[in-house]
């Protein structure tokens, strides 16, 4: 595989080598593509995916984390460490770069798709589609990049075992949940291979329909709790955020400070910052389609603040911006998140997009059946020229409480995530080739079950090393933030 690009010229060289099919090219038949997928087993047998042993020359996982920290906001790095050190599962959430390095050493196919790059259980959830229906899908794309499909599946399967262990599930239950996720991936990909591509492209998982389908399989109390969580997600709108994040000041609104998670700039610097934000919004608007710009033009800038969110992304620059329409009950909260090169790039090749924010936005649009109408990108005006992607801060977003799931519920949720990941991969990869490779039995899921258990062991060892680094004051930790 090509190494990560060091410059835009290198990125262009990588792009030019990628084969592209035009609309006038005749497609291969499904039987031929199935055969090409099966042929991949000669070089990478399905059973090989079950292998994981710590390489003798494996990079220090704490060192990889420290290398990431070098480009992050220094005062936020201890908060990142504090959120990661809570448990092996929260640690796993922050180590996409560590696993990307490990996956590059594992048996790898040539079956590429648009990968999420960080497809663990907590990066799936619900949010509002532009038609205001709530859907379930992947919801984090900081690391998205074209890469071998199995890298995403392995990260998902390992996250299932890590989460199950944290919840005190028995070893048999841990393995069954991981296997369920991979089986759902395979069967969903098999269905996609037989579908018209437009049907694949338009398929989405409506939250209400999912609950109706799950009802016969789970207890009534669990469906009731899920409906309650979904109703709560529907309240997470910009209007509801106005009372949560802002307060009335001198007849207008200002974002409330909640140090160190939400911090406004000093008063002496407000005018300078405001000019930068206004310029940034103009830059951002140019990344939107004309119809989206019409909507944005109905809002004006009011205030902004730095907002810390997530686990692995803590320390990258993240801002929240409050815009208002011509009424006091018409706010729009946007979130700007710094976009750095994907952790997959050193191993899967550079993005075809020179701007990392644009990479995230297009990757998200490719993988999601319905995406935030305000997705866009912008370049900061500081010395580093930070690259950001933009989205709505809260738009009926909600995620499952993975850490509190009993065994049966975790297995069903893992299954749902596996199916969702397959649907996302089928949009950009060749479903027939992938299912040709995976076959029609459980060989692949059994292999990934073994891998997930072995990699969960690796994660625990890495977590112990991370905890030791904190105790030895090699890394600073700020807990409880």
C-alpha positions in Angstrom: 0.0 0.0 0.0 1.2 3.5 -0.7 2.7 5.5 2.3 1.0 8.6 3.6 1.5 11.6 1.4 3.8 14.3 2.6 2.5 17.1 0.4 -0.4 18.0 -1.9 1.7 16.9 -4.9 2.1 13.4 -3.3 -1.7 13.3 -2.7 -2.3 14.1 -6.3 0.0 11.3 -7.4 -1.8 8.8 -5.2 -5.2 10.0 -6.6 -4.0 9.7 -10.2 -3.2 6.0 -9.6 -6.7 5.1 -8.5 -8.8 3.4 -11.1 -12.1 5.1 -11.8 -15.0 3.7 -13.8 -16.9 6.0 -16.1 -20.6 6.0 -16.8 -19.9 4.6 -20.3 -17.9 1.6 -19.1 -19.7 -1.7 -19.0 -20.0 -3.1 -15.5 -18.8 -6.6 -14.7 -21.6 -9.2 -14.0 -22.3 -10.3 -10.5 -20.9 -13.8 -11.0 -17.6 -12.4 -12.2 -17.4 -10.0 -9.2 -18.3 -12.9 -6.8 -15.5 -14.9 -8.3 -13.0 -12.0 -7.9 -14.0 -11.8 -4.3 -13.5 -15.6 -3.7 -10.1 -15.3 -5.4 -9.0 -13.0 -2.6 -9.0 -16.0 -0.3 -6.0 -17.4 -2.0 -3.8 -14.6 -0.7 -5.8 -13.8 2.5 -7.7 -16.9 3.8 -10.7 -16.1 6.0 -9.2 -17.9 8.9 -6.1 -15.6 8.8 -8.2 -12.7 10.2 -8.5 -14.5 13.5 -4.8 -14.1 14.1 -3.4 -11.5 16.5 -0.1 -11.7 18.4 1.9 -8.6 19.7 4.7 -8.0 17.2 8.1 -7.7 18.8 8.7 -4.4 17.1 5.3 -3.0 17.9 5.4 0.8 18.5 4.8 1.9 22.1 1.0 2.7 22.3 1.6 5.5 24.8 4.1 6.9 22.4 1.6 7.0 19.6 -0.9 8.9 21.9 1.9 11.3 22.9 2.7 11.9 19.2 -0.9 12.8 18.6 -0.8 15.2 21.6 2.0 17.2 20.1 -0.4 18.9 17.7 -3.2 19.4 20.2 -4.2 22.2 22.5 -1.8 21.7 25.4 -4.2 22.6 28.2 -6.8 20.1 26.9 -4.5 17.1 26.6 -4.8 16.2 30.4 -8.6 16.2 29.9 -8.2 13.7 27.0 -6.1 11.5 29.2 -8.6 11.8 32.0 -11.4 10.7 29.8 -9.4 7.8 28.4 -8.2 6.4 31.7 -11.7 5.8 33.1 -11.9 2.3 31.8 -10.5 -0.1 29.1 -13.5 0.8 26.9 -13.0 4.6 27.2 -9.3 4.0 26.5 -10.2 2.0 23.4 -12.3 4.9 22.2 -9.2 7.1 22.2 -6.8 4.7 20.5 -7.9 4.6 16.9 -4.3 5.5 15.9 -2.9 2.6 17.9 -5.2 0.1 16.3 -4.7 1.6 12.8 -1.0 0.8 13.2 -1.8 -2.7 14.4 -4.3 -3.4 11.6 -1.7 -2.4 9.0 0.3 -5.4 10.2 -2.6 -7.8 10.1 -3.7 -9.9 7.0 -5.3 -7.4 4.6 -7.4 -7.8 1.5 -7.5 -5.5 -1.5 -11.3 -5.0 -1.1 -11.5 -1.3 -0.3 -14.5 0.7 0.8 -15.0 4.1 2.3 -14.1 3.2 5.9 -15.2 5.0 9.1 -11.7 4.5 10.6 -13.1 4.4 14.1 -16.1 2.1 14.0 -16.5 1.2 17.6 -19.9 0.8 19.3 -20.1 4.3 20.7 -19.7 5.9 17.2 -23.1 4.8 16.2 -26.3 6.6 17.2 -29.4 8.5 16.1 -29.8 11.9 14.6 -32.3 13.8 12.5 -32.2 13.5 8.7 -33.0 16.6 6.7 -36.6 15.4 6.4 -36.7 15.5 10.2 -37.1 11.7 10.6 -34.7 10.2 13.2 -32.4 7.7 11.7 -29.8 5.3 13.2 -26.3 5.3 11.5 -22.6 5.8 12.0 -22.0 9.3 13.5 -18.3 9.9 13.7 -16.1 10.4 10.6 -12.9 12.1 11.8 -10.8 9.2 10.5 -12.8 8.3 7.4 -10.8 7.2 4.4 -10.9 4.5 1.6 -9.3 1.4 3.1 -9.8 -2.4 3.3 -13.3 -3.2 4.6 -12.1 -5.6 7.3 -10.3 -2.9 9.2 -13.6 -1.3 10.2 -15.2 -4.7 11.0 -12.3 -5.7 13.2 -12.4 -2.4 15.1 -16.2 -2.9 15.7 -15.8 -6.6 16.8 -13.0 -5.8 19.2 -15.0 -2.9 20.7 -17.9 -5.4 21.4 -15.6 -7.6 23.5 -14.0 -4.7 25.3 -17.4 -3.3 26.2 -18.8 -6.7 27.2 -15.8 -7.2 29.5 -16.3 -3.8 31.1 -20.0 -4.7 31.7 -19.0 -8.0 33.5 -20.3 -10.3 30.9 -19.1 -13.9 30.8 -16.5 -14.9 28.2 -19.1 -16.9 26.3 -21.4 -13.9 26.1 -18.5 -11.6 25.0 -17.7 -13.9 22.1 -21.3 -14.4 21.1 -21.9 -10.6 20.9 -18.9 -10.1 18.7 -19.9 -12.9 16.5 -23.4 -11.5 16.2 -22.0 -8.1 15.0 -19.9 -9.8 12.3 -22.7 -12.2 11.2 -25.0 -9.2 10.8 -22.3 -7.5 8.7 -22.0 -10.5 6.4 -25.7 -11.2 5.9 -26.5 -7.5 5.3 -23.7 -7.3 2.7 -25.1 -10.5 1.1 -28.5 -8.7 0.7 -26.9 -5.6 -0.7 -25.1 -7.7 -3.3 -28.5 -8.8 -4.7 -30.1 -5.4 -4.6 -30.3 -2.7 -7.3 -27.6 -0.2 -6.4 -30.1 2.7 -6.2 -32.0 0.7 -3.5 -28.7 0.2 -1.7 -28.0 3.9 -1.9 -31.4 4.9 -0.6 -31.6 2.3 2.2 -31.6 3.9 5.7 -32.4 2.7 9.2 -35.4 4.7 10.5 -35.3 4.7 14.3 -39.0 4.1 14.8 -39.1 1.2 12.3 -36.1 -0.4 14.0 -37.8 -0.3 17.4 -40.9 -1.9 15.8 -38.8 -4.7 14.3 -36.9 -5.3 17.6 -40.0 -5.4 19.7 -40.6 -9.1 19.3 -37.0 -9.9 20.3 -36.6 -7.9 23.5 -38.5 -7.3 26.7 -41.2 -4.7 26.8 -39.3 -2.7 29.4 -36.3 -2.4 27.1 -38.4 -1.1 24.2 -40.0 1.3 26.6 -36.6 2.6 27.7 -35.4 2.8 24.0 -38.5 4.8 23.1 -37.8 7.1 26.1 -34.2 7.6 24.9 -35.4 8.3 21.4 -37.9 10.9 22.7 -35.1 12.6 24.6 -33.0 12.7 21.5 -35.8 14.5 19.6 -35.6 17.3 22.2 -31.9 17.9 21.4 -32.4 20.8 19.0 -30.8 24.2 18.5 -33.8 25.8 20.3 -33.4 23.5 23.3 -29.7 24.2 23.3 -30.3 27.9 23.6 -31.3 27.6 27.3 -28.6 25.0 28.0 -25.7 26.8 26.5 -26.6 30.5 26.3 -27.9 33.3 28.5 -29.5 36.7 28.0 -27.0 39.5 28.2 -27.7 43.2 27.3 -30.8 42.2 25.3 -29.1 39.5 23.4 -27.6 36.1 23.9 -24.1 35.0 25.0 -22.7 31.5 25.4 -22.4 30.5 29.0 -18.9 29.5 30.2 -18.5 26.1 31.8 -14.7 26.0 32.3 -12.8 24.0 31.2 -15.3 22.4 28.9 -16.9 25.6 27.5 -14.7 28.7 27.5 -15.3 32.0 25.8 -12.3 34.3 24.7 -11.2 37.0 27.1 -13.1 40.3 26.6 -10.0 42.1 25.4 -9.7 39.7 22.5 -13.4 39.3 21.6 -13.4 41.8 18.7 -10.4 40.1 17.1 -12.0 36.7 17.5 -15.3 37.9 16.2 -13.6 39.1 13.0 -11.9 35.7 12.5 -15.2 33.9 13.0 -17.1 36.1 10.6 -14.4 35.5 7.9 -14.6 31.8 8.7 -18.3 31.7 8.3 -18.0 33.3 4.8 -15.4 30.6 3.9 -17.7 27.9 5.3 -20.7 29.2 3.3 -18.8 28.7 0.1 -18.5 24.9 0.9 -22.3 24.6 1.0 -24.6 24.0 -1.9 -26.6 27.1 -3.1 -29.8 25.9 -1.4 -28.0 25.4 1.9 -26.4 28.9 1.6 -29.9 30.4 1.3 -30.8 28.9 4.7 -27.6 30.0 6.3 -28.1 33.6 5.0 -31.2 33.8 7.2 -28.9 33.7 10.3 -26.4 36.1 11.7 -23.4 35.6 14.0 -23.9 36.1 17.7 -21.2 34.4 19.8 -18.7 31.5 19.9 -16.7 29.5 22.5 -14.3 26.6 22.6 -16.2 23.3 23.5 -14.5 20.1 24.6 -16.4 16.9 23.5 -15.8 13.3 22.9 -12.8 11.2 24.0 -10.3 10.5 21.3 -10.7 13.9 19.7 -10.2 15.9 22.9 -7.3 18.3 22.4 -8.1 19.0 18.8 -9.5 22.5 18.4 -13.3 22.5 18.6 -15.6 25.5 18.6 -19.3 26.1 19.0 -20.9 29.0 17.2 -24.3 30.6 18.0 -26.2 32.1 15.1 -29.7 33.7 15.4 -32.5 34.3 12.9 -34.8 37.2 13.0 -36.7 35.9 16.1 -35.6 35.1 19.6 -36.7 31.5 19.3 -34.7 30.8 16.1 -31.2 29.9 17.0 -28.7 27.7 15.0 -25.8 26.2 16.8 -22.9 25.0 14.7 -19.9 23.0 15.7 -16.4 23.4 14.2 -14.1 20.5 14.7 -10.5 20.4 13.7 -9.8 17.8 11.1 -6.3 16.2 11.0 -5.1 13.5 8.6 -6.9 10.2 9.1 -5.1 7.7 11.4 -5.5 5.3 8.4 -3.6 7.5 6.0 0.0 6.2 6.8 -1.2 2.7 5.9 -4.0 3.1 3.4 -2.8 6.1 1.4 -3.6 9.7 1.3 -7.0 11.2 0.9 -7.9 12.5 -2.5 -9.0 15.8 -0.8 -6.2 18.2 0.1 -8.4 19.8 2.8 -8.9 17.4 5.7 -12.3 19.0 6.6 -13.5 18.3 3.1 -12.2 14.7 3.5 -14.4 14.2 6.6 -17.5 15.8 5.0 -17.4 13.8 1.8 -16.6 10.6 3.7 -19.6 11.2 5.9 -21.9 11.9 2.9 -20.7 8.7 1.2 -21.3 6.5 4.2 -24.5 7.9 5.7 -27.9 7.4 4.0 -28.9 10.9 5.3 -26.5 13.6 6.4 -26.6 16.9 8.3 -27.8 19.6 5.9 -25.1 22.0 7.3 -22.1 19.8 6.7 -19.2 21.9 5.4 -15.6 22.8 5.9 -13.5 25.9 6.6 -9.8 26.8 7.0 -8.7 28.7 10.1 -6.8 32.0 9.7 -4.2 31.3 12.4 -0.6 30.5 11.9 -1.2 26.8 11.5 -4.2 27.3 9.2 -6.3 24.7 11.1 -8.7 22.8 8.8 -12.1 22.3 10.2 -15.3 20.5 9.3 -18.7 22.0 10.3 -21.9 20.4 11.4 -24.9 21.2 13.6 -24.0 21.0 17.3 -27.2 19.2 18.3 -29.8 17.9 15.9 -31.7 15.2 17.7 -28.5 13.4 18.3 -28.4 10.5 20.8 -26.2 7.5 21.5 -26.8 4.2 23.4 -25.3 3.8 26.9 -23.1 0.9 25.9 -21.5 0.6 29.4 -24.8 -0.3 31.0 -26.1 -2.9 28.6 -26.8 -6.5 29.8 -25.6 -9.3 27.6 -28.7 -9.8 25.5 -29.1 -6.1 24.8 -25.5 -5.7 23.9 -25.6 -8.6 21.5 -28.7 -7.1 19.7 -27.1 -3.6 19.6 -23.8 -5.1 18.2 -25.9 -6.8 15.6 -27.5 -3.5 14.6 -24.1 -1.8 14.4 -22.8 -4.6 12.2 -25.7 -4.3 9.8 -25.3 -0.5 9.7 -21.6 -0.8 9.0 -22.3 -3.2 6.1 -25.0 -0.8 4.6 -22.4 2.0 4.8 -19.7 0.0 3.1 -22.0 -1.3 0.4 -22.5 2.3 -0.7 -18.9 2.7 -1.8 -17.5 -0.8 -2.1 -18.4 -3.7 -4.3 -20.9 -5.7 -2.2 -20.6 -8.7 -4.6 -16.8 -8.9 -4.3 -17.0 -8.5 -0.5 -19.6 -11.2 -0.1 -17.8 -13.4 -2.6 -14.8 -13.2 -0.3 -16.8 -13.7 2.9 -18.8 -16.7 1.6 -22.1 -18.0 2.9 -21.0 -19.7 6.1 -19.7 -18.5 9.5 -16.0 -18.8 8.9 -15.4 -15.1 8.8 -17.3 -14.3 12.0 -15.6 -17.2 13.8 -12.2 -15.8 12.8 -13.1 -12.3 13.9 -14.5 -13.6 17.2 -11.0 -14.9 17.9 -9.4 -11.7 16.8 -11.8 -9.6 18.9 -10.9 -11.6 22.0 -7.1 -11.4 21.3 -7.3 -7.7 20.6 -9.3 -7.0 23.7 -6.4 -8.7 25.6 -4.1 -6.3 23.8 -6.2 -3.3 24.7 -6.1 -4.3 28.4 -2.3 -4.5 28.2 -2.1 -1.1 26.5 -4.5 0.3 29.1 -2.3 -1.0 31.9 0.7 0.7 30.2 -1.3 3.9 29.9 -2.3 3.8 33.6 1.3 3.2 34.5 2.4 6.2 32.5 0.0 8.3 34.4 1.2 7.0 37.8 4.8 7.7 36.7 3.8 11.2 35.7 4.9 10.6 32.1 1.5 11.9 31.1 -0.7 14.5 32.8 -4.2 13.4 33.7 -7.2 15.6 34.7 -10.0 13.4 35.8 -13.8 13.9 36.0 -14.1 16.6 33.3 
